[in-house]
Amino acid sequence: MKANVSMWLIMTSFFALITSVYAIWWSLAYGGWEPIGTAALAMLTFMSIFITFYLWKTDRTQGLVPEDRLDANIEDGESEVGFYSPWSWWPVFVGAAAALTFASLAVGWWLTFIAVPLALIGVVGFVFEHNRGHFAH
């Protein structure tokens, strides 16, 4: 975790430097201020600050993780990641509904009224698939 914090801190410093160099270079080369590129680079800097702060705060509250210990084995970092149903068709339905929803932005707004209810049905089905039928618990 400490290596991640250090890496993101270096990247944040680099992004801040590049943002200021870009803003100064553009104003000297073209005689004006260019708001779009400067704002994009500034937002990149701020987003990397958020990630750096999150990793730093997580490192302080979580403590020493197996990835930071020199005497750790591979199995020390091994844990339960989550549960996924390999027989489930709901992820395919959710993906298709999401693709249809995003396609509705390009095709036409009328398609949104069809795609969003399908996406909601898919999400509800995916979340509650283990609460009904043969695999209920």
N, C-alpha and C positions, 0 to 999 in steps of 0.2 A: 504494500500500500504506500509505503514511503517513497518507493521508486516512482510510482504513478503520480504522486503529489509533486515530486521534483520535476518530472517530465512535463507535466501540465503547467507548472510555474515557469519553466523555461519557455514553453510555447506561448504562454500569456505574455511574457516579456517580449518575445519576438514579435508577436502580433501588435503589441502596443508600439514598438519601435517602427514596424513597417507602416502602421497607420499614420504616425507622425511624419515619417519620411515621404510617404505618398502625398499627404496633404501639402507639405512644404514644396516638394518637387513640382506638383501640379500648379501651385500658385506662382512659382518662379518661372516655370516653362511657358505657361499659357496666360499668365497675368490675371487669373481669377481663381475662385474657389470652386472645386468640383464636389457637389454634395453627395452624389450617389455612391461613388466608389469609397469616399471617405466614411460615409455612414455605414456602408457594408463592412468595411474593415473594422470600424469602431464596434459594430455589433458582434463581429467575430471575436474581438478582444473581450467584450463583456460576457459573451457566452462561455469563453474559456475561463474567465474569472469565476463564473458560477460553478463550472465543473471542478476547478481547482479547489474552491471553497468547500464543495460537497465532499470531495475526496479527503481533504484535510480534516473536516469535521468528522467524517466517518472513521478515519484513522484514529482520531483522538478518542472517540466513544467506543469503538469496537475493540481496540487494543491490538495486541500482536496476533497477526494471522499466520497460518503455516507458510505462506509464500514469503514472509519476511524473516522466518527463522532459518538459520544455516543448518541446524541439525534436524530439520523436518524431513519426513519421508513423503513419498507421493500419496500414500493412503491417508495421511493426516489431513489433506485438503479435500478428500473425497467425502461427499455428503449427498443427501437426497436433494435433487434439483427440483423435482416436481413430478406430476403425474399426467400422462397423456394417453388417451385411448387410441390404440392403433387401429381399431375397427371403425372409428367415427368418421362419418361423412360430413359432419357439421363444419369443419374447417374449410372444406371445398365450397360449401354453400356460402359461408361468410366471405371467403375470398372472391367468389363470383359476384356476390352482392356489392362488395366494396369496389370491385372493378367497374361494375355497372353504375355505382354512385359517382365515381370519379369520371367516368365517361359521360355522365349526364352534364357535367360542367362544360364539356366541349360540344356535345350533340344538341342539347336543349334542356331547358329547365323542366319541361313536362316529364322527362324521364326520371327526374329526381323523385317525383311523387310515386313512382313505381319502385325505384331502387331502395329508397330509405326504409319503407316497411319490410321489404325483403331482407335488408341488412339487420333490422331489429329482430325479425323472426329468427334469423340465423344466429345472432348473438344469444338470444334467450334459449334457443335449442342447444347451443354449445355449452352454455353455463349449466343448464339443468338436465343434461343428458343422463347423469348418474342418479337422478332423483325419481326416475320413473322407468317402467318397463322391467326387462330382465335383469339389468345391472343396478337396480335401485338399492339403496342402503340406508 
